[in-house]
């Protein structure tokens, strides 16, 4: 499967680069390196390099490759960063981020559905990212205070608004990306820069469609 899909993976990355979605060498390398097929149910592995979201069960999806690339680029990830992900799914986005931040960095990922978290752990171990990623079952809207502050936080589900818990766990100079809007797959992707203690700057990156963020500070 890996050898059969390595060429389509590179073709997809080249296409995203030509569109201007992939801009940095680090994101390009990560997208070329991480095997998306290993983070999909077997019946969808042949569609791994179509640029579209795919179902992974429990009403959840794996994000389209272009969206993973956009989030990774906008976060401006660097080696050694401490990162928080809300919504692990099957672990693909986590693997991309882990590849970029390197062995010096660490990603904590919170998944509310235990069955998905278990699959994600297996997928991350199979692909060699389990030492860089810690998957935790819980309510991601509360963040993870024990491991804060975070250099970067990103949310892979749509929230009614931006949880204060996540803003508080961001270090000064850090970035937070989160889809905000209605619960019916219709949101705006918002990026927040923490420019001082309780001081934030936000920018709207455009319309997106994510599953709803469920939790105390979500839906």
ROPA-500134 format. One line per 10 residues: number of its first residue (from 1); their letters; for each residue x, y, z of N, C-alpha, C, O. Coordinates in steps of 0.1 Angstrom, whole numbers, plus 5000, padded with zeros to 4 digits. Layout:
BEGIN
NUM) A) X:Y:Z:X:Y:Z:X:Y:Z:X:Y:Z  ...
This chain:
BEGIN
1) XXXXXXXXXX) 5008:4988:5000:5000:5000:5000:5009:5013:5000:5006:5022:4993  5019:5013:5008:5028:5025:5009:5034:5028:4996:5034:5039:4992  5040:5018:4989:5047:5020:4977:5037:5025:4966:5041:5033:4957  5026:5019:4966:5016:5022:4956:5011:5037:4957:5007:5043:4947  5011:5042:4970:5005:5055:4972:5015:5066:4974:5011:5078:4975  5028:5063:4974:5038:5073:4976:5038:5083:4964:5040:5095:4967  5036:5079:4952:5036:5088:4941:5023:5097:4941:5025:5109:4940  5011:5092:4943:5000:5101:4945:5001:5111:4956:4996:5122:4956  5008:5107:4967:5011:5116:4978:5019:5128:4973:5016:5140:4976  5030:5125:4966:5038:5136:4961:5031:5144:4951:5033:5157:4950
11) XXXXXXXXXX) 5022:5138:4943:5015:5146:4933:5005:5155:4940:5003:5166:4935  4999:5150:4950:4989:5159:4958:4997:5171:4964:4992:5182:4963  5008:5168:4970:5016:5179:4976:5021:5189:4966:5020:5201:4968  5025:5184:4954:5029:5193:4943:5017:5202:4939:5019:5214:4936  5005:5196:4938:4993:5204:4935:4990:5214:4945:4987:5226:4942  4991:5211:4958:4988:5220:4969:4999:5231:4969:4996:5243:4972  5011:5228:4965:5021:5238:4964:5019:5247:4953:5021:5259:4954  5014:5242:4941:5011:5250:4930:5000:5260:4932:4999:5271:4926  4991:5256:4941:4979:5265:4945:4983:5275:4955:4976:5285:4958  4995:5274:4960:5000:5284:4970:4995:5280:4984:4997:5288:4994
21) XXXXXXXXXX) 4990:5268:4986:4985:5264:4999:4997:5260:5008:4999:5263:5019  5006:5251:5002:5018:5248:5008:5029:5258:5004:5031:5260:4992  5035:5264:5014:5045:5274:5011:5059:5272:5017:5069:5275:5011  5059:5265:5028:5072:5263:5036:5078:5250:5033:5070:5240:5031  5091:5248:5033:5097:5235:5032:5093:5225:5043:5092:5213:5040  5091:5230:5055:5088:5221:5066:5074:5215:5064:5072:5203:5067  5064:5222:5060:5051:5217:5057:5051:5208:5045:5045:5197:5045  5058:5211:5035:5060:5203:5023:5066:5189:5027:5060:5179:5023  5076:5190:5034:5083:5177:5038:5074:5169:5047:5073:5156:5045  5066:5175:5056:5057:5167:5064:5046:5161:5056:5043:5149:5058
31) XXXXXXXXXX) 5040:5168:5047:5030:5163:5039:5034:5152:5029:5027:5143:5026  5047:5153:5025:5053:5142:5017:5057:5130:5025:5057:5119:5019  5060:5132:5038:5065:5121:5046:5054:5113:5053:5055:5100:5053  5044:5119:5058:5034:5112:5066:5024:5104:5057:5018:5111:5048  5022:5091:5058:5014:5083:5050:4999:5085:5054:4995:5078:5064  4991:5093:5047:4977:5095:5051:4969:5082:5051:4960:5081:5059  4973:5073:5043:4965:5060:5042:4966:5052:5055:4956:5045:5058  4976:5054:5063:4978:5047:5076:4968:5053:5086:4967:5047:5097  4962:5064:5084:4953:5071:5093:4938:5070:5088:4930:5078:5093  4935:5060:5080:4922:5059:5074:4917:5045:5076:4925:5035:5077
41) XXXXXXXXXX) 4904:5043:5077:4898:5029:5077:4902:5022:5064:4904:5029:5054  4904:5009:5065:4909:5002:5053:4901:5005:5040:4907:5006:5029  4888:5006:5042:4880:5008:5030:4882:5021:5023:4877:5023:5011  4888:5031:5029:4891:5044:5023:4905:5046:5020:4909:5057:5015  4914:5037:5022:4928:5039:5021:4932:5042:5006:4941:5049:5003  4925:5036:4997:4928:5039:4983:4924:5053:4979:4928:5058:4968  4917:5060:4987:4913:5074:4984:4921:5084:4993:4917:5096:4994  4932:5079:4998:4940:5087:5008:4944:5101:5002:4945:5111:5009  4948:5101:4989:4953:5113:4983:4944:5121:4974:4948:5128:4965  4931:5118:4976:4921:5127:4971:4920:5139:4981:4920:5136:4993
51) XXXXXXXXXX) 4919:5151:4976:4919:5162:4985:4905:5164:4991:4898:5174:4987  4901:5156:5000:4887:5156:5005:4887:5150:5019:4895:5141:5022  4878:5155:5028:4876:5148:5041:4870:5134:5038:4863:5132:5029  4873:5125:5048:4868:5111:5047:4863:5107:5060:4869:5111:5070  4853:5098:5061:4847:5094:5074:4856:5084:5081:4863:5076:5074  4857:5085:5094:4865:5076:5102:4856:5069:5113:4862:5062:5122  4843:5071:5112:4834:5065:5122:4830:5074:5133:4837:5085:5135  4820:5071:5140:4815:5079:5152:4810:5093:5147:4811:5102:5155  4807:5094:5135:4802:5107:5129:4814:5117:5127:4811:5129:5126  4826:5112:5128:4838:5121:5126:4844:5119:5113:4842:5109:5106
61) XXXXXXXXXX) 4853:5129:5109:4860:5128:5096:4875:5131:5098:4879:5137:5108  4883:5127:5089:4897:5131:5087:4896:5143:5078:4890:5143:5067  4903:5154:5082:4903:5166:5074:4909:5164:5060:4918:5156:5058  4904:5172:5050:4910:5172:5037:4925:5176:5038:4928:5185:5046  4934:5171:5030:4948:5175:5030:4951:5190:5029:4959:5195:5036  4943:5197:5021:4945:5211:5020:4943:5218:5033:4949:5228:5036  4933:5214:5040:4930:5220:5053:4941:5218:5063:4944:5226:5071  4946:5205:5064:4957:5202:5072:4969:5211:5069:4976:5216:5078  4971:5213:5056:4983:5221:5052:4981:5236:5055:4990:5242:5060  4968:5241:5054:4965:5255:5057:4968:5257:5072:4974:5267:5076
71) XXXXXXXXXX) 4962:5248:5080:4964:5250:5095:4979:5249:5099:4984:5257:5107  4986:5240:5093:5000:5239:5096:5008:5251:5092:5017:5256:5099  5005:5257:5080:5012:5269:5075:5008:5281:5084:5017:5288:5088  4996:5283:5087:4991:5294:5095:4997:5294:5109:4998:5305:5115  4999:5282:5114:5004:5281:5128:5019:5285:5129:5024:5288:5139  5026:5285:5117:5040:5288:5117:5048:5280:5127:5054:5285:5136  5046:5267:5126:5052:5257:5135:5067:5257:5134:5073:5258:5123  5074:5256:5146:5089:5255:5146:5093:5242:5154:5085:5237:5162  5105:5238:5152:5110:5226:5160:5111:5230:5174:5114:5241:5178  5107:5220:5183:5108:5222:5197:5096:5228:5204:5096:5230:5216
81) XXXXXXXXXX) 5085:5231:5196:5073:5237:5202:5065:5228:5210:5065:5216:5208  5058:5233:5220:5048:5226:5228:5035:5229:5223:5030:5241:5223  5028:5219:5217:5015:5222:5209:5004:5214:5215:5005:5203:5220  4992:5220:5215:4980:5213:5219:4970:5212:5207:4967:5222:5200  4965:5200:5205:4955:5198:5195:4942:5193:5201:4942:5185:5210  4931:5199:5197:4918:5195:5202:4911:5187:5191:4907:5193:5180  4909:5174:5193:4902:5166:5183:4913:5158:5175:4917:5162:5165  4916:5146:5181:4927:5138:5175:4922:5130:5162:4929:5129:5153  4909:5126:5163:4905:5117:5152:4913:5105:5151:4915:5098:5161  4918:5101:5139:4927:5090:5138:4941:5093:5138:4950:5085:5136
91) XXXXXXXXXX) 4945:5106:5141:4958:5110:5143:4966:5116:5132:4978:5119:5133  4960:5118:5120:4967:5123:5108:4973:5137:5110:4985:5139:5108  4964:5146:5114:4969:5160:5117:4980:5160:5127:4989:5168:5126  4978:5152:5138:4988:5152:5148:5002:5147:5143:5012:5152:5147  5002:5137:5134:5014:5132:5128:5021:5143:5119:5033:5144:5120  5013:5151:5112:5019:5161:5104:5026:5172:5113:5037:5176:5110  5019:5176:5123:5024:5186:5132:5037:5180:5139:5047:5187:5141  5036:5167:5144:5047:5161:5150:5060:5160:5141:5071:5162:5146  5057:5158:5129:5068:5157:5119:5075:5171:5118:5087:5172:5117  5067:5182:5119:5073:5195:5118:5080:5200:5130:5091:5205:5129
101) XXXXXXXXXX) 5074:5197:5142:5081:5202:5154:5092:5193:5159:5100:5197:5168  5093:5181:5153:5105:5173:5155:5105:5166:5168:5096:5167:5177  5116:5159:5171:5118:5151:5183:5119:5161:5195:5117:5157:5207  5124:5173:5192:5126:5183:5203:5112:5188:5209:5112:5193:5220  5102:5187:5200:5089:5193:5204:5080:5182:5209:5083:5170:5209  5068:5186:5214:5058:5176:5218:5044:5181:5215:5041:5193:5217  5035:5172:5211:5021:5175:5208:5012:5168:5218:5013:5155:5219  5004:5175:5225:4993:5168:5233:4980:5169:5225:4977:5180:5221  4973:5158:5224:4961:5158:5216:4950:5152:5224:4951:5142:5230  4939:5160:5225:4927:5155:5233:4916:5151:5224:4912:5158:5215
111) XXXXXXXXXX) 4911:5139:5226:4900:5133:5218:4889:5129:5228:4892:5122:5238  4877:5133:5226:4866:5130:5235:4860:5116:5233:4854:5110:5242  4862:5110:5221:4857:5096:5218:4868:5086:5220:4878:5086:5212  4867:5078:5230:4878:5069:5234:4881:5059:5223:4893:5055:5221  4871:5054:5215:4874:5044:5205:4883:5050:5194:4892:5044:5189  4881:5063:5191:4890:5070:5181:4904:5072:5187:4913:5070:5180  4904:5076:5199:4917:5078:5206:4926:5066:5205:4938:5066:5203  4920:5054:5208:4927:5041:5207:4933:5039:5194:4944:5034:5192  4925:5041:5183:4929:5039:5170:4941:5049:5167:4951:5045:5160  4939:5061:5171:4949:5071:5168:4963:5067:5175:4973:5068:5168
121) XXXXXXXXXX) 4962:5062:5187:4974:5057:5193:4981:5047:5185:4993:5047:5184  4973:5037:5180:4979:5026:5172:4985:5032:5159:4996:5028:5155  4978:5041:5153:4983:5047:5140:4996:5054:5142:5005:5054:5134  4996:5062:5153:5008:5070:5156:5020:5061:5160:5032:5064:5156  5018:5050:5166:5028:5041:5170:5033:5034:5157:5045:5032:5155  5024:5030:5148:5028:5023:5136:5036:5032:5127:5045:5027:5120  5034:5045:5127:5041:5054:5118:5053:5061:5125:5060:5069:5119  5055:5058:5138:5067:5062:5145:5066:5076:5152:5076:5082:5155  5053:5081:5154:5052:5094:5160:5047:5093:5174:5044:5104:5180  5046:5081:5180:5040:5080:5193:5049:5086:5204:5043:5090:5215
131) XXXXXXXXXX) 5062:5088:5202:5070:5094:5212:5068:5109:5212:5072:5116:5222  5064:5115:5201:5062:5129:5200:5048:5134:5203:5045:5146:5205  5038:5124:5204:5024:5128:5205:5018:5120:5217:5020:5108:5218  5012:5127:5226:5005:5121:5237:4990:5123:5235:4985:5134:5234  4982:5112:5233:4968:5112:5231:4961:5111:5244:4963:5101:5251  4951:5120:5247:4944:5120:5260:4929:5120:5257:4925:5127:5248  4922:5111:5264:4907:5111:5262:4901:5121:5272:4904:5121:5284  4893:5131:5267:4888:5141:5276:4880:5151:5269:4878:5150:5256  4877:5162:5276:4869:5173:5270:4880:5184:5266:4885:5191:5274  4882:5184:5253:4892:5193:5247:4889:5208:5249:4898:5216:5249
141) XXXXXXXXXX) 4876:5211:5251:4873:5226:5253:4879:5231:5266:4880:5244:5267  4883:5223:5275:4889:5227:5287:4904:5229:5286:4911:5235:5295  4910:5224:5275:4924:5225:5273:4931:5215:5281:4925:5204:5285  4944:5218:5285:4952:5209:5292:4961:5217:5301:4973:5218:5298  4956:5222:5312:4963:5232:5321:4976:5226:5326:4986:5233:5328  4977:5213:5328:4989:5207:5334:5001:5208:5325:5012:5208:5330  4999:5210:5312:5010:5210:5303:5011:5224:5296:5019:5226:5287  5003:5234:5301:5004:5247:5295:5015:5255:5301:5020:5251:5312  5020:5266:5295:5014:5272:5283:5019:5265:5270:5029:5259:5270  5011:5267:5260:5014:5261:5247:5018:5272:5237:5013:5283:5237
151) XXXXXXXXXX) 5028:5268:5229:5032:5277:5218:5021:5279:5207:5019:5289:5202  5015:5268:5205:5004:5267:5195:4993:5258:5200:4995:5248:5206  4981:5262:5196:4969:5254:5199:4960:5254:5186:4958:5265:5180  4955:5243:5182:4946:5243:5171:4935:5233:5174:4936:5223:5180  4923:5236:5169:4911:5229:5171:4905:5224:5158:4904:5232:5149  4902:5211:5158:4897:5205:5145:4882:5202:5145:4877:5193:5139  4875:5211:5152:4860:5210:5153:4855:5224:5155:4862:5233:5160  4843:5227:5150:4837:5240:5150:4831:5244:5164:4822:5236:5169  4835:5255:5169:4830:5260:5182:4820:5271:5181:4820:5278:5171  4811:5273:5190:4802:5284:5190:4809:5298:5192:4805:5308:5187
161) XXXXXXXXXX) 4820:5297:5200:4829:5309:5202:4842:5303:5207:4844:5291:5208  4852:5312:5209:4865:5308:5213:4866:5306:5228:4864:5315:5236  4868:5293:5233:4869:5291:5247:4880:5299:5254:4891:5299:5249  4876:5306:5265:4886:5314:5272:4897:5304:5278:4908:5308:5280  4893:5292:5281:4903:5282:5286:4914:5280:5277:4926:5279:5281  4912:5280:5264:4923:5278:5254:4931:5291:5253:4943:5290:5252  4925:5302:5253:4932:5315:5252:4941:5317:5264:4952:5321:5262  4936:5313:5275:4944:5314:5288:4957:5305:5288:4967:5308:5294  4956:5294:5281:4967:5284:5281:4977:5286:5270:4986:5278:5268  4975:5297:5262:4984:5301:5252:4995:5310:5257:4992:5319:5265
171) XXXXXXXXXX) 5007:5307:5254:5018:5316:5258:5018:5329:5251:5013:5330:5240  5024:5339:5256:5025:5352:5249:5034:5350:5237:5045:5345:5238  5029:5355:5226:5035:5352:5213:5030:5340:5206:5034:5337:5195  5021:5333:5213:5016:5320:5207:5004:5323:5198:4999:5334:5197  5000:5312:5191:4989:5313:5181:4979:5302:5184:4982:5291:5188  4966:5305:5182:4955:5296:5183:4946:5297:5170:4943:5307:5166  4944:5285:5164:4935:5284:5153:4923:5276:5157:4924:5265:5162  4911:5281:5153:4898:5275:5157:4887:5278:5147:4886:5290:5144  4879:5268:5143:4867:5272:5135:4856:5277:5144:4853:5270:5154  4850:5288:5141:4840:5294:5149:4827:5296:5141:4828:5302:5130
181) XXXXXXXXXX) 4816:5292:5146:4803:5295:5139:4792:5285:5143:4792:5281:5154  4783:5282:5134:4772:5273:5137:4777:5259:5138:4788:5255:5134  4768:5250:5144:4772:5236:5146:4769:5228:5134:4772:5216:5134  4764:5233:5123:4760:5225:5111:4770:5227:5100:4767:5229:5088  4783:5224:5103:4794:5224:5093:4795:5237:5085:4797:5237:5073  4794:5248:5092:4795:5261:5086:4801:5271:5095:4795:5277:5104  4814:5273:5094:4822:5281:5103:4831:5290:5096:4833:5289:5084  4838:5299:5104:4849:5307:5099:4861:5303:5106:4861:5301:5118  4872:5302:5099:4885:5297:5105:4892:5310:5111:4896:5319:5104  4893:5310:5124:4899:5322:5131:4913:5319:5137:4915:5309:5143
191) XXXXXXXXXX) 4922:5328:5134:4935:5327:5140:4937:5338:5151:4934:5350:5148  4941:5334:5162:4943:5344:5173:4958:5344:5177:4965:5334:5178  4964:5356:5177:4977:5358:5182:4977:5364:5196:4970:5374:5198  4984:5358:5206:4984:5364:5219:4996:5374:5220:5007:5370:5220  4993:5386:5221:5003:5397:5220:5007:5403:5233:5016:5411:5234  5000:5398:5244:5003:5403:5257:4994:5396:5267:4985:5388:5263  4996:5399:5280:4987:5392:5290:4973:5397:5288:4970:5409:5289  4964:5388:5284:4950:5391:5281:4948:5400:5270:4938:5407:5269  4958:5400:5260:4957:5409:5248:4958:5399:5236:4968:5392:5235  4948:5401:5227:4948:5392:5216:4945:5399:5203:4938:5410:5203
201) XXXXXXXXXX) 4950:5394:5192:4947:5399:5179:4941:5388:5171:4947:5377:5170  4930:5390:5164:4924:5379:5156:4923:5383:5141:4922:5395:5137  4922:5372:5133:4921:5374:5119:4912:5363:5113:4913:5351:5118  4903:5366:5105:4894:5356:5098:4901:5351:5086:4904:5358:5077  4903:5337:5085:4910:5331:5074:4900:5326:5064:4904:5320:5053  4887:5327:5066:4877:5323:5056:4868:5312:5060:4870:5306:5071  4858:5308:5052:4848:5298:5055:4854:5284:5055:4862:5281:5046  4849:5276:5065:4853:5262:5065:4841:5254:5070:4831:5259:5074  4843:5240:5069:4832:5231:5073:4838:5220:5082:4845:5211:5077  4836:5221:5095:4841:5211:5105:4829:5205:5112:4819:5211:5114
211) XXXXXXXXX) 4832:5193:5118:4822:5187:5127:4821:5196:5139:4831:5203:5142  4810:5196:5147:4809:5204:5159:4818:5201:5170:4821:5189:5172  4823:5211:5177:4831:5209:5189:4822:5206:5201:4814:5215:5205  4822:5194:5207:4814:5190:5218:4822:5192:5231:4833:5187:5232  4816:5198:5241:4822:5199:5254:4816:5210:5262:4807:5217:5258  4822:5212:5274:4817:5222:5283:4817:5236:5277:4808:5244:5280  4827:5239:5270:4828:5253:5263:4826:5252:5248:4830:5261:5241  4819:5241:5244:4816:5240:5230:4801:5238:5228:4793:5245:5235  4796:5230:5220:4782:5227:5218:4777:5217:5228:4765:5214:5228
